[in-house]
Amino acid sequence: MVGVRELSLLKLLDQLPGVTRHETTNYTSFKVQGRTFGYLWPRTQTVGLKQPLAEQLALVAERPDVFEVQFTAGQFGWVVVRLAGIDRRELAELTFEAWRLTASPELVEQRADRLPR
């Protein structure tokens, strides 16, 4: 089934070690060990996730109706994901990758390659 609800994203994030949420009026940011790896904008039902630059470009080129470039920072490309256009498994993969790119090696090793479910 395509389309993920906000609550489903939050449940994915709750499974990853060290994740904290920081809510503001317009968005919630997601951090691990004080470093941001994602944002949720409830009003637009979109999420921004840190990705390798090549992955950002591939996602946007493949499905511009679901993904758009948010910004780039060094070797990372942040991608905006429309929750209505993605399934839970793919969102889990992208969320896990954003977390892995940001967490310490020790935390990543603790989680191993187990995707959130």
C-alpha positions in Angstrom: 0.0 0.0 0.0 1.3 3.4 -1.0 1.0 6.2 1.5 2.3 6.5 5.0 0.7 8.3 7.9 2.7 10.6 10.2 2.2 8.2 13.1 3.8 5.4 11.1 6.9 7.5 10.6 7.1 8.2 14.3 6.8 4.5 15.1 9.7 3.8 12.8 11.8 6.5 14.5 11.0 5.1 18.0 12.8 1.9 17.0 16.1 3.5 16.4 18.5 4.0 19.3 19.3 7.5 20.5 16.6 9.3 18.5 15.2 12.5 20.0 12.4 14.7 18.7 12.4 18.5 18.8 9.0 20.0 18.1 8.5 23.6 16.9 5.4 25.4 15.6 5.8 24.3 12.0 8.0 21.1 12.1 9.6 18.4 14.2 13.3 17.6 13.8 14.8 14.3 14.5 18.3 14.0 16.0 20.6 11.3 17.1 23.4 12.3 19.5 22.5 15.9 19.0 22.9 15.8 15.2 19.9 16.3 12.9 19.0 13.6 10.3 15.4 14.4 9.5 12.4 16.8 9.7 8.7 16.3 9.6 6.3 19.0 8.3 2.8 17.9 9.5 1.0 20.7 7.5 2.4 19.4 4.2 2.7 15.7 5.2 6.3 15.7 4.0 9.5 14.6 5.7 13.1 15.7 4.9 15.8 13.1 5.2 19.6 13.1 5.0 20.9 10.9 2.2 24.1 10.3 0.3 24.2 12.9 -2.6 24.0 10.2 -5.3 20.9 8.7 -3.6 19.2 12.1 -3.4 19.7 12.7 -7.1 18.6 9.2 -8.0 15.4 9.4 -6.0 14.4 12.8 -7.4 15.2 11.7 -11.0 13.2 8.4 -10.6 10.1 9.8 -8.9 9.9 13.6 -8.9 6.2 13.3 -7.9 7.3 11.8 -4.5 10.8 13.2 -4.0 12.4 16.7 -4.3 15.7 18.2 -3.5 15.7 20.0 -0.2 19.3 21.1 0.0 22.9 19.7 -0.2 25.5 19.9 2.5 28.9 18.6 1.6 28.6 14.9 0.6 25.0 14.7 1.7 21.8 15.6 -0.2 18.7 16.2 1.8 15.5 14.9 0.1 11.9 15.9 0.8 9.6 12.9 0.7 5.8 13.2 0.2 4.3 10.7 2.7 1.3 10.0 0.4 3.6 8.7 -2.3 5.8 6.2 -0.5 5.2 2.9 1.2 6.3 2.0 4.7 9.1 -0.3 3.7 10.8 2.3 1.5 10.3 5.0 4.1 11.9 2.6 6.7 14.9 2.2 4.4 15.4 5.9 3.8 14.9 6.8 7.5 17.3 4.1 8.6 19.9 5.3 6.1 19.5 8.9 7.3 20.0 7.7 10.9 23.0 5.6 10.0 24.7 8.5 8.2 24.4 10.6 11.4 24.8 8.2 14.4 28.1 7.2 15.9 29.8 4.0 14.6 29.1 2.5 18.0 25.4 3.1 17.8 25.3 1.9 14.2 27.1 -1.3 15.2 24.6 -1.8 18.1 21.7 -1.7 15.7 23.5 -3.6 12.9 21.6 -3.8 9.6 18.1 -4.3 11.2 15.6 -2.0 9.5 12.9 -0.5 11.7 9.6 -2.4 11.0 
